[in-house]
Amino acid sequence: MTAAGRPSVYDAVGGEDAFLALARAHHRRCLADPELEHPFSGPDQHPQHVERLAAYWAEVLGGPARYSRGCADQTHVLWLHSGNGEIDDLGRRFLACFLLALDDAGVPDDPELRACLRAYMEWAVADVLAYSPPGAEVPAGAAMPRWTWDGLSA
Ligand code: HEM
C-alpha cells in the first residue's frame, strides 16, 4: 500500500509472482522478434536474466528493493545498454513486446494501470536509448528510478 492507502503500482500488477510472469512473457516475446532475438541470444547472457529483470521492474514500480540490494544498480543497467549505436528500432520493438507481454502474463486490464505501465516503459526505453551513442558516459551512482501512479518520482 502507498502512504495514501492506495495499492502501489507493484501491488496492482500482482506482486512478485506477477512480475516474474511478466518478465518471462516479455523475454519470450523478445526471442520471437526477428531483430530483438539477436541481443538476447548472445553467449554471455546472465542465466538469471528473467528473474533479475522481474526484480528490477518490481522495484522501480514500488516493490521491494531486491534488485538494488541483491543484483546491481541503475548505473549497471544503463551501462549494460550503452554504446550500441543507433538502436531506436530495438527500443520500439522492446516496448511493443512489453505491451503484448502484459496480456500474455494476465496483468489486470485496468485502463489506468495499463496507461501507467505504458508511460513507464516509454520513459525507460528513452532513458536507456539516451546512452546508445558510442562513447556515451553513464553517470556513476545513478539512482534507481521510482515510477508511481503520477509518473517519475523525483
Ligand atoms: C532497446 C531496448 C533494449 C534491448 C535491446 C535490451 C537488451 C538487453 C540485453 C541484451 C540484456 C542482457 C541480458 C543478459 O546478459 O542477461 C539486458 C538486460 C537488462 N535489461 Fe535490457 N534491453 C532493452 C531495454 C531495456 C529497458 C527499457 C529496461 C528497463 C525498463 C531494461 C532493463 C534491463 C535489466 C534490468 C537487465 C538485467 C540487468 C542485470 O542482469 O542485472 N532493458 N537488456
Backbone and ligand atoms as CSV (ligand in chain L), in Angstrom:
chain,resi,resn,atom,element,x,y,z
A,1,MET,N,N,0.836,-1.206,0.000
A,1,MET,CA,C,0.000,0.000,0.000
A,1,MET,C,C,0.875,1.262,0.000
A,2,THR,N,N,0.447,2.301,-0.646
A,2,THR,CA,C,1.149,3.574,-0.593
A,2,THR,C,C,0.716,4.316,0.668
A,3,ALA,N,N,1.385,5.435,0.921
A,3,ALA,CA,C,1.057,6.215,2.113
A,3,ALA,C,C,-0.415,6.643,2.083
A,4,ALA,N,N,-0.944,6.905,0.900
A,4,ALA,CA,C,-2.330,7.369,0.777
A,4,ALA,C,C,-3.325,6.217,0.879
A,5,GLY,N,N,-2.840,4.994,1.112
A,5,GLY,CA,C,-3.733,3.862,1.265
A,5,GLY,C,C,-4.114,3.215,-0.053
A,6,ARG,N,N,-3.561,3.721,-1.135
A,6,ARG,CA,C,-3.858,3.149,-2.439
A,6,ARG,C,C,-2.796,2.079,-2.741
A,7,PRO,N,N,-3.182,0.966,-3.370
A,7,PRO,CA,C,-2.150,-0.032,-3.683
A,7,PRO,C,C,-1.071,0.584,-4.569
A,8,SER,N,N,0.166,0.153,-4.377
A,8,SER,CA,C,1.239,0.625,-5.255
A,8,SER,C,C,1.010,0.031,-6.652
A,9,VAL,N,N,1.712,0.566,-7.631
A,9,VAL,CA,C,1.625,0.001,-8.971
A,9,VAL,C,C,2.071,-1.468,-8.905
A,10,TYR,N,N,3.099,-1.720,-8.105
A,10,TYR,CA,C,3.598,-3.095,-7.907
A,10,TYR,C,C,2.470,-4.014,-7.442
A,11,ASP,N,N,1.720,-3.586,-6.452
A,11,ASP,CA,C,0.607,-4.413,-5.954
A,11,ASP,C,C,-0.488,-4.558,-7.008
A,12,ALA,N,N,-0.756,-3.487,-7.726
A,12,ALA,CA,C,-1.820,-3.542,-8.737
A,12,ALA,C,C,-1.466,-4.526,-9.854
A,13,VAL,N,N,-0.182,-4.630,-10.164
A,13,VAL,CA,C,0.234,-5.611,-11.177
A,13,VAL,C,C,0.035,-7.029,-10.637
A,14,GLY,N,N,0.246,-7.199,-9.332
A,14,GLY,CA,C,0.020,-8.525,-8.737
A,14,GLY,C,C,1.176,-9.051,-7.895
A,15,GLY,N,N,2.164,-8.168,-7.620
A,15,GLY,CA,C,3.258,-8.584,-6.745
A,15,GLY,C,C,4.300,-9.440,-7.443
A,16,GLU,N,N,5.125,-10.071,-6.634
A,16,GLU,CA,C,6.335,-10.741,-7.129
A,16,GLU,C,C,6.069,-11.771,-8.236
A,17,ASP,N,N,5.095,-12.647,-8.009
A,17,ASP,CA,C,4.840,-13.700,-9.000
A,17,ASP,C,C,4.387,-13.116,-10.330
A,18,ALA,N,N,3.607,-12.032,-10.246
A,18,ALA,CA,C,3.114,-11.405,-11.474
A,18,ALA,C,C,4.274,-10.779,-12.254
A,19,PHE,N,N,5.244,-10.206,-11.553
A,19,PHE,CA,C,6.394,-9.614,-12.251
A,19,PHE,C,C,7.254,-10.686,-12.898
A,20,LEU,N,N,7.341,-11.816,-12.223
A,20,LEU,CA,C,8.101,-12.928,-12.810
A,20,LEU,C,C,7.403,-13.406,-14.089
A,21,ALA,N,N,6.102,-13.540,-14.019
A,21,ALA,CA,C,5.349,-13.973,-15.209
A,21,ALA,C,C,5.486,-12.938,-16.327
A,22,LEU,N,N,5.478,-11.657,-15.957
A,22,LEU,CA,C,5.603,-10.591,-16.951
A,22,LEU,C,C,6.982,-10.615,-17.614
A,23,ALA,N,N,8.026,-10.736,-16.803
A,23,ALA,CA,C,9.387,-10.759,-17.358
A,23,ALA,C,C,9.585,-11.993,-18.236
A,24,ARG,N,N,9.000,-13.100,-17.821
A,24,ARG,CA,C,9.124,-14.331,-18.615
A,24,ARG,C,C,8.407,-14.155,-19.958
A,25,ALA,N,N,7.208,-13.598,-19.916
A,25,ALA,CA,C,6.435,-13.392,-21.148
A,25,ALA,C,C,7.150,-12.395,-22.061
A,26,HIS,N,N,7.719,-11.359,-21.455
A,26,HIS,CA,C,8.439,-10.353,-22.240
A,26,HIS,C,C,9.661,-10.969,-22.920
A,27,HIS,N,N,10.384,-11.775,-22.178
A,27,HIS,CA,C,11.581,-12.408,-22.744
A,27,HIS,C,C,11.191,-13.327,-23.911
A,28,ARG,N,N,10.095,-14.045,-23.731
A,28,ARG,CA,C,9.610,-14.930,-24.806
A,28,ARG,C,C,9.290,-14.101,-26.053
A,29,ARG,N,N,8.623,-12.972,-25.860
A,29,ARG,CA,C,8.287,-12.089,-26.987
A,29,ARG,C,C,9.545,-11.556,-27.667
A,30,CYS,N,N,10.565,-11.194,-26.866
A,30,CYS,CA,C,11.821,-10.668,-27.444
A,30,CYS,C,C,12.509,-11.746,-28.284
A,31,LEU,N,N,12.503,-12.964,-27.780
A,31,LEU,CA,C,13.166,-14.049,-28.519
A,31,LEU,C,C,12.415,-14.389,-29.804
A,32,ALA,N,N,11.127,-14.080,-29.834
A,32,ALA,CA,C,10.322,-14.363,-31.034
A,32,ALA,C,C,10.406,-13.223,-32.047
A,33,ASP,N,N,11.050,-12.114,-31.673
A,33,ASP,CA,C,11.164,-10.954,-32.567
A,33,ASP,C,C,12.434,-11.113,-33.423
A,34,PRO,N,N,12.305,-10.938,-34.757
A,34,PRO,CA,C,13.462,-11.206,-35.627
A,34,PRO,C,C,14.668,-10.309,-35.352
A,35,GLU,N,N,14.456,-9.103,-34.836
A,35,GLU,CA,C,15.585,-8.201,-34.545
A,35,GLU,C,C,16.041,-8.293,-33.092
A,36,LEU,N,N,15.091,-8.325,-32.183
A,36,LEU,CA,C,15.448,-8.348,-30.752
A,36,LEU,C,C,16.059,-9.672,-30.340
A,37,GLU,N,N,15.781,-10.673,-31.111
A,37,GLU,CA,C,16.281,-12.009,-30.783
A,37,GLU,C,C,17.817,-12.008,-30.678
A,38,HIS,N,N,18.491,-11.164,-31.535
A,38,HIS,CA,C,19.968,-11.202,-31.562
A,38,HIS,C,C,20.608,-10.784,-30.239
A,39,PRO,N,N,20.277,-9.566,-29.742
A,39,PRO,CA,C,20.935,-9.193,-28.483
A,39,PRO,C,C,20.633,-10.158,-27.334
A,40,PHE,N,N,19.480,-10.821,-27.388
A,40,PHE,CA,C,19.121,-11.714,-26.280
A,40,PHE,C,C,19.595,-13.151,-26.490
A,41,SER,N,N,20.357,-13.379,-27.561
A,41,SER,CA,C,20.810,-14.751,-27.804
A,41,SER,C,C,22.326,-14.889,-27.690
A,42,GLY,N,N,23.008,-13.832,-27.200
A,42,GLY,CA,C,24.462,-13.893,-27.065
A,42,GLY,C,C,24.879,-14.961,-26.049
A,43,PRO,N,N,26.143,-15.396,-26.173
A,43,PRO,CA,C,26.606,-16.470,-25.289
A,43,PRO,C,C,26.783,-16.018,-23.838
A,44,ASP,N,N,26.891,-14.687,-23.604
A,44,ASP,CA,C,27.172,-14.223,-22.239
A,44,ASP,C,C,25.931,-13.721,-21.510
A,45,GLN,N,N,24.768,-14.251,-21.884
A,45,GLN,CA,C,23.523,-13.894,-21.181
A,45,GLN,C,C,23.607,-14.346,-19.728
A,46,HIS,N,N,23.084,-13.506,-18.856
A,46,HIS,CA,C,23.037,-13.913,-17.456
A,46,HIS,C,C,22.008,-15.037,-17.308
A,47,PRO,N,N,22.393,-16.155,-16.649
A,47,PRO,CA,C,21.434,-17.275,-16.549
A,47,PRO,C,C,20.157,-16.910,-15.793
A,48,GLN,N,N,20.239,-15.888,-14.946
A,48,GLN,CA,C,19.031,-15.446,-14.210
A,48,GLN,C,C,18.433,-14.170,-14.804
A,49,HIS,N,N,18.592,-13.981,-16.101
A,49,HIS,CA,C,18.135,-12.728,-16.707
A,49,HIS,C,C,16.676,-12.415,-16.368
A,50,VAL,N,N,15.815,-13.395,-16.540
A,50,VAL,CA,C,14.386,-13.143,-16.339
A,50,VAL,C,C,14.094,-12.743,-14.888
A,51,GLU,N,N,14.702,-13.447,-13.947
A,51,GLU,CA,C,14.476,-13.145,-12.527
A,51,GLU,C,C,14.991,-11.744,-12.187
A,52,ARG,N,N,16.141,-11.390,-12.747
A,52,ARG,CA,C,16.729,-10.073,-12.459
A,52,ARG,C,C,15.883,-8.951,-13.071
A,53,LEU,N,N,15.405,-9.189,-14.272
A,53,LEU,CA,C,14.547,-8.196,-14.918
A,53,LEU,C,C,13.260,-8.013,-14.108
A,54,ALA,N,N,12.691,-9.116,-13.642
A,54,ALA,CA,C,11.465,-9.051,-12.833
A,54,ALA,C,C,11.722,-8.267,-11.549
A,55,ALA,N,N,12.847,-8.534,-10.894
A,55,ALA,CA,C,13.167,-7.833,-9.649
A,55,ALA,C,C,13.361,-6.338,-9.904
A,56,TYR,N,N,13.967,-6.017,-11.053
A,56,TYR,CA,C,14.214,-4.612,-11.394
A,56,TYR,C,C,12.898,-3.868,-11.615
A,57,TRP,N,N,12.052,-4.407,-12.472
A,57,TRP,CA,C,10.771,-3.739,-12.740
A,57,TRP,C,C,9.949,-3.631,-11.464
A,58,ALA,N,N,9.947,-4.694,-10.677
A,58,ALA,CA,C,9.167,-4.683,-9.430
A,58,ALA,C,C,9.637,-3.545,-8.523
A,59,GLU,N,N,10.949,-3.395,-8.395
A,59,GLU,CA,C,11.481,-2.353,-7.505
A,59,GLU,C,C,11.144,-0.955,-8.029
A,60,VAL,N,N,11.326,-0.736,-9.315
A,60,VAL,CA,C,11.040,0.590,-9.883
A,60,VAL,C,C,9.572,0.958,-9.676
A,61,LEU,N,N,8.702,-0.038,-9.732
A,61,LEU,CA,C,7.265,0.234,-9.660
A,61,LEU,C,C,6.703,0.111,-8.241
A,62,GLY,N,N,7.585,0.152,-7.250
A,62,GLY,CA,C,7.097,0.258,-5.875
A,62,GLY,C,C,7.207,-1.005,-5.039
A,63,GLY,N,N,7.851,-2.036,-5.574
A,63,GLY,CA,C,8.029,-3.276,-4.821
A,63,GLY,C,C,9.291,-3.245,-3.970
A,64,PRO,N,N,9.629,-4.372,-3.363
A,64,PRO,CA,C,10.814,-4.431,-2.504
A,64,PRO,C,C,12.102,-4.182,-3.302
A,65,ALA,N,N,13.132,-3.694,-2.600
A,65,ALA,CA,C,14.390,-3.304,-3.252
A,65,ALA,C,C,15.277,-4.523,-3.500
A,66,ARG,N,N,14.734,-5.526,-4.143
A,66,ARG,CA,C,15.506,-6.758,-4.331
A,66,ARG,C,C,16.581,-6.605,-5.394
A,67,TYR,N,N,16.332,-5.810,-6.418
A,67,TYR,CA,C,17.351,-5.646,-7.455
A,67,TYR,C,C,18.546,-4.864,-6.910
A,68,SER,N,N,18.291,-3.706,-6.301
A,68,SER,CA,C,19.415,-2.870,-5.847
A,68,SER,C,C,20.124,-3.482,-4.644
A,69,ARG,N,N,19.440,-4.309,-3.866
A,69,ARG,CA,C,20.114,-4.952,-2.729
A,69,ARG,C,C,20.880,-6.198,-3.146
A,70,GLY,N,N,20.318,-6.965,-4.086
A,70,GLY,CA,C,20.911,-8.273,-4.371
A,70,GLY,C,C,21.480,-8.457,-5.771
A,71,CYS,N,N,21.221,-7.537,-6.674
A,71,CYS,CA,C,21.667,-7.766,-8.064
A,71,CYS,C,C,22.683,-6.720,-8.500
A,72,ALA,N,N,22.233,-5.523,-8.732
A,72,ALA,CA,C,23.120,-4.462,-9.237
A,72,ALA,C,C,22.421,-3.128,-9.035
A,73,ASP,N,N,22.869,-2.101,-9.767
A,73,ASP,CA,C,22.244,-0.787,-9.582
A,73,ASP,C,C,21.901,-0.165,-10.937
A,74,GLN,N,N,21.356,1.035,-10.890
A,74,GLN,CA,C,20.905,1.700,-12.119
A,74,GLN,C,C,22.083,2.003,-13.047
A,75,THR,N,N,23.224,2.331,-12.471
A,75,THR,CA,C,24.398,2.589,-13.313
A,75,THR,C,C,24.737,1.339,-14.127
A,76,HIS,N,N,24.654,0.167,-13.487
A,76,HIS,CA,C,24.944,-1.082,-14.200
A,76,HIS,C,C,23.943,-1.285,-15.346
A,77,VAL,N,N,22.667,-1.043,-15.070
A,77,VAL,CA,C,21.641,-1.257,-16.096
A,77,VAL,C,C,21.888,-0.313,-17.279
A,78,LEU,N,N,22.170,0.957,-16.993
A,78,LEU,CA,C,22.421,1.910,-18.086
A,78,LEU,C,C,23.693,1.525,-18.852
A,79,TRP,N,N,24.697,1.108,-18.121
A,79,TRP,CA,C,25.971,0.724,-18.740
A,79,TRP,C,C,25.780,-0.479,-19.674
A,80,LEU,N,N,24.982,-1.452,-19.189
A,80,LEU,CA,C,24.721,-2.668,-19.965
A,80,LEU,C,C,24.123,-2.350,-21.335
A,81,HIS,N,N,23.348,-1.264,-21.400
A,81,HIS,CA,C,22.652,-0.918,-22.634
A,81,HIS,C,C,23.349,0.189,-23.416
A,82,SER,N,N,24.496,0.642,-22.965
A,82,SER,CA,C,25.103,1.838,-23.553
A,82,SER,C,C,26.054,1.521,-24.710
A,83,GLY,N,N,26.282,2.538,-25.546
A,83,GLY,CA,C,27.329,2.477,-26.567
A,83,GLY,C,C,27.044,1.531,-27.719
A,84,ASN,N,N,25.778,1.184,-27.940
A,84,ASN,CA,C,25.442,0.229,-29.004
A,84,ASN,C,C,25.109,0.903,-30.330
A,85,GLY,N,N,25.236,2.223,-30.383
A,85,GLY,CA,C,24.908,2.918,-31.624
A,85,GLY,C,C,23.401,3.094,-31.784
A,86,GLU,N,N,22.966,3.317,-33.015
A,86,GLU,CA,C,21.557,3.640,-33.298
A,86,GLU,C,C,20.667,2.392,-33.102
A,87,ILE,N,N,19.972,2.328,-31.961
A,87,ILE,CA,C,19.123,1.159,-31.702
A,87,ILE,C,C,17.675,1.584,-31.383
A,88,ASP,N,N,17.263,2.721,-31.974
A,88,ASP,CA,C,15.892,3.186,-31.723
A,88,ASP,C,C,14.857,2.128,-32.117
A,89,ASP,N,N,15.133,1.415,-33.228
A,89,ASP,CA,C,14.178,0.396,-33.673
A,89,ASP,C,C,14.054,-0.718,-32.622
A,90,LEU,N,N,15.175,-1.084,-32.023
A,90,LEU,CA,C,15.117,-2.114,-30.966
A,90,LEU,C,C,14.291,-1.612,-29.786
A,91,GLY,N,N,14.424,-0.318,-29.500
A,91,GLY,CA,C,13.642,0.260,-28.406
A,91,GLY,C,C,12.149,0.166,-28.676
A,92,ARG,N,N,11.747,0.469,-29.920
A,92,ARG,CA,C,10.321,0.375,-30.288
A,92,ARG,C,C,9.837,-1.065,-30.167
A,93,ARG,N,N,10.668,-1.987,-30.595
A,93,ARG,CA,C,10.294,-3.408,-30.527
A,93,ARG,C,C,10.204,-3.878,-29.067
A,94,PHE,N,N,11.133,-3.399,-28.248
A,94,PHE,CA,C,11.137,-3.763,-26.823
A,94,PHE,C,C,9.831,-3.311,-26.171
A,95,LEU,N,N,9.426,-2.075,-26.474
A,95,LEU,CA,C,8.169,-1.549,-25.927
A,95,LEU,C,C,6.971,-2.381,-26.420
A,96,ALA,N,N,6.960,-2.701,-27.706
A,96,ALA,CA,C,5.846,-3.492,-28.256
A,96,ALA,C,C,5.782,-4.862,-27.574
A,97,CYS,N,N,6.930,-5.478,-27.349
A,97,CYS,CA,C,6.964,-6.790,-26.670
A,97,CYS,C,C,6.421,-6.660,-25.250
A,98,PHE,N,N,6.756,-5.553,-24.595
A,98,PHE,CA,C,6.278,-5.343,-23.218
A,98,PHE,C,C,4.757,-5.240,-23.204
A,99,LEU,N,N,4.195,-4.480,-24.132
A,99,LEU,CA,C,2.740,-4.284,-24.147
A,99,LEU,C,C,2.024,-5.610,-24.429
A,100,LEU,N,N,2.573,-6.411,-25.329
A,100,LEU,CA,C,1.962,-7.721,-25.612
A,100,LEU,C,C,2.109,-8.654,-24.409
A,101,ALA,N,N,3.263,-8.543,-23.733
A,101,ALA,CA,C,3.525,-9.417,-22.584
A,101,ALA,C,C,2.557,-9.139,-21.428
A,102,LEU,N,N,2.058,-7.903,-21.349
A,102,LEU,CA,C,1.082,-7.593,-20.287
A,102,LEU,C,C,-0.136,-8.503,-20.428
A,103,ASP,N,N,-0.574,-8.698,-21.662
A,103,ASP,CA,C,-1.711,-9.606,-21.897
A,103,ASP,C,C,-1.289,-11.058,-21.688
A,104,ASP,N,N,-0.135,-11.415,-22.234
A,104,ASP,CA,C,0.340,-12.811,-22.094
A,104,ASP,C,C,0.368,-13.217,-20.629
A,105,ALA,N,N,0.830,-12.291,-19.781
A,105,ALA,CA,C,1.035,-12.617,-18.362
A,105,ALA,C,C,-0.224,-12.393,-17.526
A,106,GLY,N,N,-1.289,-11.926,-18.166
A,106,GLY,CA,C,-2.546,-11.742,-17.433
A,106,GLY,C,C,-2.529,-10.583,-16.444
A,107,VAL,N,N,-1.724,-9.545,-16.743
A,107,VAL,CA,C,-1.746,-8.341,-15.900
A,107,VAL,C,C,-3.140,-7.707,-16.026
A,108,PRO,N,N,-3.739,-7.287,-14.889
A,108,PRO,CA,C,-5.105,-6.764,-14.946
A,108,PRO,C,C,-5.306,-5.717,-16.042
A,109,ASP,N,N,-6.431,-5.833,-16.713
A,109,ASP,CA,C,-6.712,-4.984,-17.867
A,109,ASP,C,C,-7.355,-3.666,-17.435
A,110,ASP,N,N,-6.878,-3.099,-16.361
A,110,ASP,CA,C,-7.413,-1.837,-15.854
A,110,ASP,C,C,-6.771,-0.694,-16.643
A,111,PRO,N,N,-7.578,0.180,-17.268
A,111,PRO,CA,C,-7.010,1.206,-18.154
A,111,PRO,C,C,-5.987,2.113,-17.468
A,112,GLU,N,N,-6.230,2.452,-16.196
A,112,GLU,CA,C,-5.273,3.341,-15.519
A,112,GLU,C,C,-3.937,2.628,-15.299
A,113,LEU,N,N,-4.024,1.353,-14.935
A,113,LEU,CA,C,-2.795,0.571,-14.727
A,113,LEU,C,C,-2.045,0.395,-16.041
A,114,ARG,N,N,-2.772,0.049,-17.093
A,114,ARG,CA,C,-2.117,-0.155,-18.391
A,114,ARG,C,C,-1.464,1.146,-18.892
A,115,ALA,N,N,-2.149,2.279,-18.683
A,115,ALA,CA,C,-1.589,3.563,-19.129
A,115,ALA,C,C,-0.331,3.890,-18.335
A,116,CYS,N,N,-0.356,3.589,-17.052
A,116,CYS,CA,C,0.798,3.847,-16.190
A,116,CYS,C,C,2.002,2.999,-16.627
A,117,LEU,N,N,1.750,1.732,-16.905
A,117,LEU,CA,C,2.843,0.830,-17.304
A,117,LEU,C,C,3.398,1.217,-18.669
A,118,ARG,N,N,2.518,1.622,-19.554
A,118,ARG,CA,C,2.967,2.054,-20.883
A,118,ARG,C,C,3.838,3.311,-20.771
A,119,ALA,N,N,3.370,4.257,-19.955
A,119,ALA,CA,C,4.132,5.502,-19.785
A,119,ALA,C,C,5.498,5.200,-19.168
A,120,TYR,N,N,5.520,4.285,-18.203
A,120,TYR,CA,C,6.819,3.921,-17.601
A,120,TYR,C,C,7.745,3.354,-18.667
A,121,MET,N,N,7.244,2.401,-19.450
A,121,MET,CA,C,8.152,1.749,-20.398
A,121,MET,C,C,8.576,2.685,-21.521
A,122,GLU,N,N,7.707,3.611,-21.930
A,122,GLU,CA,C,8.122,4.597,-22.937
A,122,GLU,C,C,9.267,5.435,-22.378
A,123,TRP,N,N,9.115,5.840,-21.125
A,123,TRP,CA,C,10.161,6.646,-20.485
A,123,TRP,C,C,11.460,5.828,-20.356
A,124,ALA,N,N,11.322,4.573,-19.901
A,124,ALA,CA,C,12.501,3.743,-19.628
A,124,ALA,C,C,13.278,3.445,-20.909
A,125,VAL,N,N,12.559,3.201,-22.000
A,125,VAL,CA,C,13.238,2.941,-23.276
A,125,VAL,C,C,14.014,4.197,-23.701
A,126,ALA,N,N,13.373,5.363,-23.580
A,126,ALA,CA,C,14.054,6.611,-23.953
A,126,ALA,C,C,15.272,6.842,-23.056
A,127,ASP,N,N,15.143,6.483,-21.789
A,127,ASP,CA,C,16.252,6.674,-20.848
A,127,ASP,C,C,17.455,5.826,-21.247
A,128,VAL,N,N,17.183,4.570,-21.581
A,128,VAL,CA,C,18.249,3.656,-21.997
A,128,VAL,C,C,18.866,4.127,-23.326
A,129,LEU,N,N,18.001,4.535,-24.271
A,129,LEU,CA,C,18.495,4.930,-25.602
A,129,LEU,C,C,19.330,6.211,-25.551
A,130,ALA,N,N,19.141,6.999,-24.508
A,130,ALA,CA,C,19.926,8.234,-24.381
A,130,ALA,C,C,21.423,7.920,-24.256
A,131,TYR,N,N,21.742,6.696,-23.863
A,131,TYR,CA,C,23.152,6.317,-23.702
A,131,TYR,C,C,23.640,5.430,-24.840
A,132,SER,N,N,22.881,5.359,-25.938
A,132,SER,CA,C,23.301,4.454,-27.009
A,132,SER,C,C,24.412,4.998,-27.910
A,133,PRO,N,N,24.632,6.331,-28.014
A,133,PRO,CA,C,25.750,6.760,-28.867
A,133,PRO,C,C,27.069,6.151,-28.379
A,134,PRO,N,N,27.897,5.701,-29.335
A,134,PRO,CA,C,29.188,5.136,-28.927
A,134,PRO,C,C,29.957,6.125,-28.062
A,135,GLY,N,N,30.522,5.665,-26.986
A,135,GLY,CA,C,31.304,6.534,-26.099
A,135,GLY,C,C,30.475,7.280,-25.078
A,136,ALA,N,N,29.150,7.098,-25.083
A,136,ALA,CA,C,28.301,7.801,-24.102
A,136,ALA,C,C,28.737,7.416,-22.691
A,137,GLU,N,N,28.807,8.413,-21.840
A,137,GLU,CA,C,29.271,8.144,-20.472
A,137,GLU,C,C,28.100,7.980,-19.525
A,138,VAL,N,N,28.051,6.845,-18.861
A,138,VAL,CA,C,26.982,6.576,-17.908
A,138,VAL,C,C,27.391,7.155,-16.553
A,139,PRO,N,N,26.484,7.919,-15.916
A,139,PRO,CA,C,26.846,8.503,-14.624
A,139,PRO,C,C,27.055,7.435,-13.547
A,140,ALA,N,N,28.092,7.612,-12.739
A,140,ALA,CA,C,28.299,6.696,-11.606
A,140,ALA,C,C,27.238,6.988,-10.551
A,141,GLY,N,N,26.814,5.968,-9.858
A,141,GLY,CA,C,25.888,6.163,-8.739
A,141,GLY,C,C,24.514,6.667,-9.137
A,142,ALA,N,N,24.056,6.338,-10.354
A,142,ALA,CA,C,22.707,6.771,-10.786
A,142,ALA,C,C,21.665,6.140,-9.865
A,143,ALA,N,N,20.689,6.952,-9.443
A,143,ALA,CA,C,19.651,6.445,-8.533
A,143,ALA,C,C,18.688,5.536,-9.282
A,144,MET,N,N,18.189,4.517,-8.604
A,144,MET,CA,C,17.128,3.678,-9.184
A,144,MET,C,C,15.929,4.580,-9.464
A,145,PRO,N,N,15.334,4.483,-10.653
A,145,PRO,CA,C,14.113,5.271,-10.887
A,145,PRO,C,C,12.979,4.751,-10.007
A,146,ARG,N,N,12.034,5.625,-9.682
A,146,ARG,CA,C,10.809,5.218,-8.968
A,146,ARG,C,C,9.649,5.705,-9.801
A,147,TRP,N,N,8.804,4.794,-10.212
A,147,TRP,CA,C,7.671,5.186,-11.057
A,147,TRP,C,C,6.385,4.924,-10.288
A,148,THR,N,N,5.569,5.970,-10.134
A,148,THR,CA,C,4.328,5.856,-9.370
A,148,THR,C,C,3.131,6.117,-10.293
A,149,TRP,N,N,1.938,6.104,-9.703
A,149,TRP,CA,C,0.732,6.424,-10.475
A,149,TRP,C,C,0.843,7.814,-11.102
A,150,ASP,N,N,1.661,8.675,-10.501
A,150,ASP,CA,C,1.821,10.046,-11.018
A,150,ASP,C,C,3.050,10.190,-11.910
A,151,GLY,N,N,3.654,9.083,-12.301
A,151,GLY,CA,C,4.822,9.147,-13.178
A,151,GLY,C,C,6.120,9.066,-12.388
A,152,LEU,N,N,7.178,9.601,-13.003
A,152,LEU,CA,C,8.509,9.520,-12.395
A,152,LEU,C,C,8.521,10.330,-11.105
A,153,SER,N,N,8.972,9.683,-10.026
A,153,SER,CA,C,9.013,10.368,-8.750
A,153,SER,C,C,10.415,10.929,-8.552
A,154,ALA,N,N,10.494,12.218,-8.286
A,154,ALA,CA,C,11.807,12.884,-8.238
A,154,ALA,C,C,12.661,12.324,-7.111
L,1,HEM,C1,C,16.492,-1.088,-26.707
L,1,HEM,C2,C,15.842,-1.974,-25.982
L,1,HEM,C3,C,16.567,-2.985,-25.131
L,1,HEM,C4,C,17.391,-4.006,-25.506
L,1,HEM,C5,C,17.793,-4.396,-26.905
L,1,HEM,C6,C,17.835,-4.662,-24.280
L,1,HEM,C7,C,18.704,-5.725,-24.229
L,1,HEM,C8,C,19.178,-6.280,-23.063
L,1,HEM,C9,C,20.165,-7.333,-23.015
L,1,HEM,C10,C,20.821,-7.983,-24.238
L,1,HEM,C11,C,20.388,-7.613,-21.726
L,1,HEM,C12,C,21.420,-8.575,-21.163
L,1,HEM,C13,C,20.835,-9.894,-20.864
L,1,HEM,C14,C,21.857,-10.685,-20.067
L,1,HEM,O1,O,23.021,-10.741,-20.429
L,1,HEM,O2,O,21.467,-11.208,-19.077
L,1,HEM,C15,C,19.544,-6.756,-20.932
L,1,HEM,C16,C,19.480,-6.785,-19.568
L,1,HEM,C17,C,18.638,-5.997,-18.820
L,1,HEM,N1,N,17.815,-5.028,-19.295
L,1,HEM,FE1,FE,17.563,-4.528,-21.235
L,1,HEM,N2,N,17.253,-4.037,-23.214
L,1,HEM,C18,C,16.493,-3.009,-23.685
L,1,HEM,C19,C,15.758,-2.132,-22.932
L,1,HEM,C20,C,15.624,-2.183,-21.550
L,1,HEM,C21,C,14.789,-1.290,-20.770
L,1,HEM,C22,C,13.943,-0.171,-21.331
L,1,HEM,C23,C,14.938,-1.683,-19.466
L,1,HEM,C24,C,14.267,-1.114,-18.229
L,1,HEM,C25,C,12.981,-0.838,-18.204
L,1,HEM,C26,C,15.846,-2.808,-19.420
L,1,HEM,C27,C,16.231,-3.449,-18.275
L,1,HEM,C28,C,17.164,-4.464,-18.225
L,1,HEM,C29,C,17.585,-5.101,-16.998
L,1,HEM,C30,C,17.096,-4.787,-15.592
L,1,HEM,C31,C,18.503,-6.086,-17.366
L,1,HEM,C32,C,19.189,-7.085,-16.436
L,1,HEM,C33,C,20.395,-6.485,-15.773
L,1,HEM,C34,C,21.065,-7.495,-14.843
L,1,HEM,O3,O,21.248,-8.662,-15.224
L,1,HEM,O4,O,21.431,-7.086,-13.741
L,1,HEM,N3,N,16.234,-3.082,-20.705
L,1,HEM,N4,N,18.831,-5.959,-21.769
